């Protein structure tokens, strides 16, 4: 008998007994996305139902705030006392005048009842990330998302995510840090992408890495809008497992303790920087005080992360690294996002055209002594986003750097 010309697939044995993934229909995919969105919305409803709400108000921009007794926050038995009194930060004059950014409640005629603090009520119907709850709680998600409504391009993006950085850091034992972040309204291309400028305090290695982070962020799938917000974030396990007392953003998980009745996580601004015009900044300080990591914004102690969230190998008693910089989520697979870092200009643009971080210091001792920040710099994708350091500067800006970029451009696409 003549031998058959057919040949056996050499991959047959390696695939034997394995189930190949089945392609999902469009209807099945839509059902999956709808189920994931409902999971997130129900999670937010459940958190809201736990609150002991005394009053509900709206800011001028329409943000809804639930006011709760300060002692009723999850895990709080006694509210801690901050390191010192609130105080206004000085405005820098001269050729490079910068003002502190103003938040909505700082100019509001009325605040919540005495003894209460604000908790943001998310615009649930506007949050449609189409990912699992843990992905949404994490710092960066994996999903197809929408462009901003004023973008003429298409309305879908491929799956995938990548973090890009313009970053400075110093490895040094420290008990806090302070400095200012110039605030703009960056263009963000997709709703599951974000653009931020922030500080990091870090300790621990590998899966035990722990961080406290605070800064300025635009992130449609997190906040339900295309405007920048103040944010806080923490992780106790190197970003691997978000959840109550483990890690997450703002007041989406238990951990953060709100103290101020004027400035709060997710707050929006009345003032932002504009090219060749007035410049505004977010003035930040983080300090380990009596076992808790306190955060001060524009001279006001906003709240704290309890030291009990962290362990001895992490941030319980000190940080081992301080960092300041920009970060962008790039959800593109086949190319590069057009999401801005900073304000979309590269560092060489300079004053009133490019974003900056200035007067950067770290706390060198428990008693509060501050040292000049003398970091190394790193650009993960220098053709897309950059950093230009001036860490030996001696004028009123102290240690500072320019940062930002446009993402996709003629040199990097």
C-alpha positions as CSV (number, residue, x, y, z in Angstrom):
1,X,0.0,0.0,0.0
2,X,1.3,3.4,-0.9
3,X,2.2,5.6,2.0
4,X,-0.2,8.5,2.7
5,X,1.2,11.9,1.7
6,X,-0.4,13.4,4.9
7,X,1.9,14.2,7.8
8,X,1.1,14.2,11.4
9,X,1.1,17.6,13.2
10,X,4.2,17.5,15.4
11,X,2.5,19.7,18.0
12,X,-0.2,17.0,18.5
13,X,1.5,15.3,21.5
14,X,2.3,18.6,23.3
15,X,-1.3,19.7,23.0
16,X,-2.9,16.3,23.9
17,X,-5.2,16.7,26.9
18,X,-5.1,20.5,26.9
19,X,-8.2,22.6,26.2
20,X,-7.7,25.4,23.7
21,X,-9.3,28.7,24.5
22,X,-12.6,29.3,22.9
23,X,-13.3,32.5,21.2
24,X,-16.1,34.4,22.8
25,X,-18.9,35.9,20.8
26,X,-19.5,39.7,20.9
27,X,-22.6,39.0,23.0
28,X,-20.7,36.9,25.5
29,X,-18.0,39.6,25.8
30,X,-20.6,42.3,26.3
31,X,-22.3,40.2,29.0
32,X,-18.9,39.7,30.7
33,X,-18.2,43.4,30.7
34,X,-21.6,44.3,32.0
35,X,-21.2,41.7,34.9
36,X,-17.8,43.2,35.8
37,X,-19.2,46.7,35.8
38,X,-22.1,45.7,38.0
39,X,-19.6,44.0,40.4
40,X,-17.7,47.3,40.8
41,X,-20.9,49.3,41.2
42,X,-22.3,46.9,43.8
43,X,-19.0,47.1,45.7
44,X,-19.3,50.9,45.8
45,X,-23.0,50.7,46.8
46,X,-22.0,48.4,49.7
47,X,-19.3,50.8,50.9
48,X,-21.7,53.7,50.7
49,X,-24.3,51.7,52.7
50,X,-21.8,51.2,55.6
51,X,-21.4,55.0,56.1
52,X,-23.0,56.8,59.0
53,X,-24.1,59.8,56.8
54,X,-25.0,63.0,58.6
55,X,-25.4,65.2,55.5
56,X,-24.9,65.1,51.7
57,X,-23.7,68.1,49.7
58,X,-22.5,68.9,46.2
59,X,-19.6,71.0,45.2
60,X,-19.8,73.7,42.6
61,X,-18.5,71.2,39.9
62,X,-21.2,68.7,40.9
63,X,-19.1,66.3,43.0
64,X,-21.3,64.6,45.7
65,X,-19.9,64.4,49.2
66,X,-21.3,62.4,52.1
67,X,-20.3,63.9,55.5
68,X,-19.7,61.3,58.3
69,X,-18.6,61.6,61.9
70,X,-14.8,61.5,61.9
71,X,-14.8,58.7,64.5
72,X,-17.1,56.5,62.4
73,X,-14.5,55.7,59.7
74,X,-13.6,52.0,59.3
75,X,-11.0,50.8,61.8
76,X,-10.9,54.1,63.8
77,X,-11.3,53.9,67.6
78,X,-9.6,57.2,68.3
79,X,-8.5,59.8,65.8
80,X,-4.8,60.6,65.9
81,X,-3.3,64.1,66.4
82,X,-1.2,65.6,63.5
83,X,2.4,66.7,64.0
84,X,1.6,70.5,64.3
85,X,-1.0,73.1,63.4
86,X,-2.2,73.8,59.9
87,X,-0.4,76.8,58.3
88,X,-0.5,78.5,54.9
89,X,2.3,77.9,52.6
90,X,4.3,80.9,51.3
91,X,3.8,82.0,47.6
92,X,7.1,82.3,45.7
93,X,7.5,85.7,44.1
94,X,10.1,87.0,41.7
95,X,10.5,85.9,38.1
96,X,8.9,82.5,38.6
97,X,5.8,83.2,40.8
98,X,3.8,80.1,41.8
99,X,0.6,80.0,43.8
100,X,-0.9,77.1,45.8
101,X,-3.7,75.4,43.9
102,X,-7.2,76.0,45.4
103,X,-9.6,73.2,46.1
104,X,-13.4,73.5,45.8
105,X,-14.2,73.4,49.5
106,X,-11.6,76.0,50.3
107,X,-13.7,78.5,48.5
108,X,-17.1,77.1,49.4
109,X,-19.5,79.1,51.6
110,X,-20.4,76.2,53.7
111,X,-18.8,72.9,54.8
112,X,-20.3,69.8,56.5
113,X,-21.5,69.7,60.1
114,X,-19.0,70.2,62.9
115,X,-17.1,66.9,63.7
116,X,-17.7,65.4,60.2
117,X,-15.4,64.7,57.3
118,X,-16.2,64.4,53.6
119,X,-16.3,61.1,51.7
120,X,-16.7,61.2,47.9
121,X,-19.8,59.4,46.5
122,X,-18.6,58.1,43.2
123,X,-20.7,58.8,40.0
124,X,-21.4,55.1,39.7
125,X,-23.2,55.3,36.3
126,X,-20.2,57.0,34.7
127,X,-17.7,54.3,35.8
128,X,-17.6,51.6,33.2
129,X,-14.1,50.0,33.2
130,X,-15.2,46.5,32.2
131,X,-12.6,44.8,34.3
132,X,-12.7,42.6,37.4
133,X,-13.0,44.4,40.8
134,X,-9.5,43.7,41.9
135,X,-8.1,45.1,38.6
136,X,-10.1,48.2,39.1
137,X,-8.9,48.7,42.7
138,X,-5.3,48.2,41.6
139,X,-3.0,50.8,40.2
140,X,-3.6,50.3,36.5
141,X,-6.1,47.9,34.8
142,X,-6.3,45.8,31.6
143,X,-9.2,46.6,29.4
144,X,-10.5,48.1,26.2
145,X,-11.7,51.6,26.9
146,X,-13.0,54.8,25.5
147,X,-11.3,58.0,24.2
148,X,-12.4,61.4,25.6
149,X,-15.6,62.7,24.0
150,X,-13.8,65.5,22.2
151,X,-11.3,63.2,20.5
152,X,-12.0,62.7,16.7
153,X,-10.3,59.3,16.6
154,X,-12.0,55.9,17.1
155,X,-13.7,54.7,20.3
156,X,-11.9,51.5,21.0
157,X,-8.5,50.5,22.2
158,X,-6.8,47.1,22.2
159,X,-6.2,45.2,25.4
160,X,-2.9,45.7,27.2
161,X,-1.3,48.1,29.6
162,X,2.2,49.4,30.2
163,X,3.6,51.9,32.8
164,X,5.9,54.7,31.6
165,X,7.9,56.9,33.9
166,X,9.8,60.1,34.2
167,X,11.2,59.4,37.6
168,X,13.7,60.6,40.3
169,X,14.6,58.7,43.4
170,X,17.0,58.6,46.3
171,X,17.7,55.5,48.4
172,X,18.0,56.8,52.0
173,X,16.5,56.0,55.3
174,X,13.8,58.7,55.9
175,X,10.7,59.5,57.9
176,X,9.0,61.7,55.3
177,X,9.4,64.1,52.4
178,X,8.0,67.4,51.1
179,X,7.9,69.4,47.9
180,X,5.5,70.8,45.3
181,X,4.0,69.5,42.1
182,X,3.0,71.9,39.3
183,X,-0.6,71.0,38.3
184,X,-2.0,71.1,34.8
185,X,-4.9,69.3,33.0
186,X,-3.1,66.7,30.9
187,X,-4.6,65.1,27.8
188,X,-5.4,61.5,28.5
189,X,-6.1,59.4,25.4
190,X,-8.1,56.4,26.8
191,X,-10.3,56.1,29.8
192,X,-8.3,53.2,31.2
193,X,-5.1,55.2,30.9
194,X,-4.0,57.7,33.6
195,X,-1.5,60.6,33.8
196,X,-0.1,61.6,37.2
197,X,2.6,63.4,39.0
198,X,3.3,62.1,42.5
199,X,5.7,61.3,45.4
200,X,6.5,57.7,46.6
201,X,7.8,56.6,50.0
202,X,8.9,53.0,49.8
203,X,10.3,50.2,52.0
204,X,10.6,46.4,51.7
205,X,11.7,44.2,48.8
206,X,10.0,41.9,46.4
207,X,6.4,40.9,47.3
208,X,6.9,42.7,50.7
209,X,7.4,46.1,49.1
210,X,5.2,48.7,50.7
211,X,4.5,52.2,49.4
212,X,2.6,55.4,50.3
213,X,1.8,57.6,47.3
214,X,0.2,61.0,46.8
215,X,-0.2,63.3,43.9
216,X,-2.2,64.7,41.0
217,X,-4.0,62.3,38.6
218,X,-6.4,62.3,35.7
219,X,-8.0,58.8,35.3
220,X,-11.5,58.5,33.7
221,X,-12.1,54.9,34.7
222,X,-11.3,55.7,38.3
223,X,-13.1,59.1,38.8
224,X,-15.8,59.0,36.1
225,X,-14.6,62.3,34.4
226,X,-11.8,63.8,32.3
227,X,-10.4,66.2,34.9
228,X,-7.5,65.9,37.3
229,X,-7.9,65.0,41.0
230,X,-5.9,64.8,44.2
231,X,-5.2,61.2,45.1
232,X,-3.6,59.0,47.7
233,X,-2.6,55.3,47.3
234,X,-0.9,52.6,49.3
235,X,0.2,49.0,48.9
236,X,1.4,46.5,51.6
237,X,2.2,43.7,49.1
238,X,3.9,45.2,46.0
239,X,0.7,46.0,44.2
240,X,-0.3,42.3,44.0
241,X,-3.5,42.2,46.2
242,X,-5.6,45.3,46.7
243,X,-8.4,45.4,49.2
244,X,-9.3,46.6,52.7
245,X,-6.1,47.4,54.8
246,X,-4.0,45.8,52.0
247,X,-3.9,48.5,49.3
248,X,-5.8,50.7,47.0
249,X,-6.8,54.3,46.0
250,X,-8.3,57.0,48.2
251,X,-11.3,55.8,50.2
252,X,-12.2,52.9,47.9
253,X,-10.7,50.5,50.4
254,X,-10.3,50.7,54.2
255,X,-7.0,52.1,55.4
256,X,-7.0,55.9,54.8
257,X,-8.2,58.0,57.8
258,X,-9.6,61.4,56.7
259,X,-8.9,64.3,59.1
260,X,-9.5,67.6,57.2
261,X,-13.0,69.0,56.4
262,X,-11.6,71.0,53.4
263,X,-9.2,68.9,51.5
264,X,-9.8,65.2,50.8
265,X,-8.8,62.4,48.3
266,X,-10.4,62.8,44.9
267,X,-10.9,66.6,45.4
268,X,-10.8,68.7,42.2
269,X,-9.3,72.1,41.7
270,X,-10.6,75.6,41.2
271,X,-7.3,76.7,39.6
272,X,-4.9,75.0,37.2
273,X,-1.8,76.1,35.4
274,X,-2.0,77.3,31.8
275,X,0.8,77.8,29.2
276,X,2.4,81.3,29.3
277,X,0.0,82.2,32.2
278,X,-0.5,81.7,35.9
279,X,1.2,78.7,37.5
280,X,-0.3,76.6,40.4
281,X,1.2,73.8,42.5
282,X,0.2,71.1,44.9
283,X,2.3,71.6,48.1
284,X,2.8,68.2,49.8
285,X,4.4,66.9,52.9
286,X,4.4,63.4,54.3
287,X,5.6,62.8,57.9
288,X,5.8,59.7,60.1
289,X,4.4,61.0,63.4
290,X,3.6,59.0,66.5
291,X,3.4,55.8,64.4
292,X,1.2,57.1,61.6
293,X,2.1,58.5,58.1
294,X,0.5,61.9,58.0
295,X,-0.1,63.8,54.7
296,X,-0.3,67.6,54.5
297,X,-1.6,69.4,51.4
298,X,-1.2,73.1,51.0
299,X,-0.4,73.5,54.7
300,X,-3.5,71.5,55.8
301,X,-3.2,68.1,57.4
302,X,-5.5,66.1,55.2
303,X,-5.3,62.7,57.0
304,X,-3.1,59.7,57.6
305,X,-2.3,56.1,56.9
306,X,-2.1,54.2,60.3
307,X,1.3,52.6,60.9
308,X,-0.6,49.4,61.8
309,X,-1.2,48.8,58.1
310,X,2.5,48.1,57.6
311,X,5.0,45.7,58.9
312,X,8.6,45.8,60.3
313,X,10.1,44.9,57.0
314,X,8.1,47.7,55.3
315,X,6.9,51.1,56.2
316,X,6.1,50.6,59.9
317,X,9.0,52.6,61.2
318,X,10.7,54.3,58.3
319,X,11.0,54.4,54.5
320,X,14.1,53.3,52.7
321,X,13.5,55.2,49.4
322,X,11.9,58.5,48.5
323,X,10.9,59.3,44.9
324,X,9.1,62.1,42.9
325,X,8.1,61.8,39.3
326,X,5.5,61.3,36.6
327,X,3.7,58.1,35.5
328,X,1.5,57.2,32.5
329,X,-0.5,54.1,31.8
330,X,-0.2,53.2,28.1
331,X,-3.0,50.9,27.0
332,X,-1.8,50.6,23.4
333,X,-0.5,47.3,22.0
334,X,0.5,48.3,18.5
335,X,1.8,51.8,19.1
336,X,2.3,54.4,21.7
337,X,-0.3,56.4,23.6
338,X,-0.8,60.1,23.0
339,X,-1.5,60.6,26.7
340,X,0.4,63.6,28.2
341,X,2.8,63.4,31.1
342,X,2.9,66.7,33.0
343,X,1.3,69.0,30.4
344,X,2.6,67.3,27.3
345,X,5.7,69.5,26.9
346,X,9.2,68.1,27.2
347,X,11.6,69.5,29.9
348,X,13.5,71.8,27.6
349,X,10.4,73.9,27.2
350,X,11.0,75.3,30.7
351,X,9.1,77.9,32.7
352,X,5.3,78.4,32.1
353,X,5.5,75.7,29.3
354,X,6.6,72.5,31.1
355,X,5.6,71.0,34.4
356,X,8.0,71.1,37.4
357,X,8.5,69.7,40.9
358,X,10.4,71.9,43.3
359,X,11.7,72.5,46.8
360,X,12.2,68.8,47.2
361,X,13.5,67.5,50.6
362,X,13.4,64.4,52.7
363,X,13.1,64.0,56.5
364,X,16.4,62.6,57.7
365,X,15.4,62.1,61.4
366,X,12.4,61.4,63.6
367,X,12.8,64.9,65.0
368,X,11.9,66.5,61.7
369,X,15.3,67.6,60.3
370,X,15.0,68.0,56.5
371,X,17.7,67.4,53.9
372,X,18.0,68.4,50.3
373,X,16.8,65.8,47.8
374,X,19.7,64.6,45.7
375,X,18.2,61.8,43.5
376,X,19.1,59.9,40.4
377,X,16.8,60.2,37.4
378,X,15.3,57.6,35.1
379,X,13.3,57.9,31.9
380,X,11.7,54.6,31.0
381,X,10.9,55.9,27.4
382,X,13.0,59.1,26.9
383,X,11.6,59.8,23.4
384,X,8.1,59.9,24.9
385,X,8.6,61.4,28.3
386,X,11.6,63.1,30.0
387,X,13.1,64.6,33.1
388,X,15.7,67.4,33.5
389,X,17.1,67.7,37.0
390,X,18.4,70.8,38.8
391,X,19.2,69.2,42.2
392,X,22.1,71.5,43.1
393,X,20.1,74.7,42.5
394,X,20.6,77.4,45.2
395,X,17.7,79.8,44.6
396,X,14.2,79.8,46.1
397,X,13.2,76.7,44.1
398,X,15.7,74.5,45.9
399,X,16.2,71.0,44.5
400,X,13.8,70.8,41.4
401,X,13.3,69.2,38.0
402,X,11.2,69.7,34.8
403,X,9.2,66.7,33.7
404,X,6.8,65.5,31.0
405,X,6.3,64.8,27.4
406,X,3.7,64.1,24.7
407,X,3.9,60.3,24.4
408,X,3.4,59.5,20.7
409,X,5.3,61.9,18.5
410,X,7.4,61.9,15.3
411,X,10.5,60.5,17.2
412,X,8.6,57.9,19.2
413,X,5.5,56.3,17.7
